[in-house]
């Protein structure tokens, strides 16, 4: 599987509870944190839901 590098660039303040929980489930705990995740269909679906809060790079 491919690896995706994701960085949280916008805050979850004033976002819906579902979006807050999705960002938290991806593993983010603070702003400008960068994570590398395997590009499974489940992870890509979560990223797609909150893509406006993230910066996504393919590795």
N, C-alpha and C positions, 0 to 999 in steps of 0.2 A: 504494500500500500504506500501511497505517497504521504509525505509529511507536509503539514500546513503550519506556518508560523503566524500566530495571531497576537495582536497587541490591542489592548483596550485604550481608545483615544478619547472617548466621551464618557461622561458620568452617567450613572443609573438614577440619579436624583431626578424626580418628576417623570419617571418612566413607570409603566404598568408593573404590577407585581410579577406577572409572568416573565417579562423581560429581565427584571432583577434576578429572579430565580434561575433563568437560563444562563445569564452571565456568571452567576455564582457556581452553577453546575459545571460550566466549562473550566472552572478552577481559578478564576480571577478573584483577587482579594483587594487590589488597589489599582489606581489609575496608572497608565503607562507601563503596566506589567506585560511582559512578553512570554508566551507559552508556545511550545511545539506540540502539536497533536497529530495523531494518525488520521488520515482523511477517510474515515469510515462513513457510511451513509447517515448514521445517527449523529455524529459530530458535525457533518456538513449541514444537516438540517437545523441543528442548534445555531450554527454560525449564520446561516441564512436568515433566521428569525431576528437576530440582533446585529446584522451586518452594518447597520448605520452607526453602531457604537464601536465597531472594531476596524482595524486595519489588517488586511489579510494578504499574506505572501505565500506562494508555492515554493517549496524547497525541492 
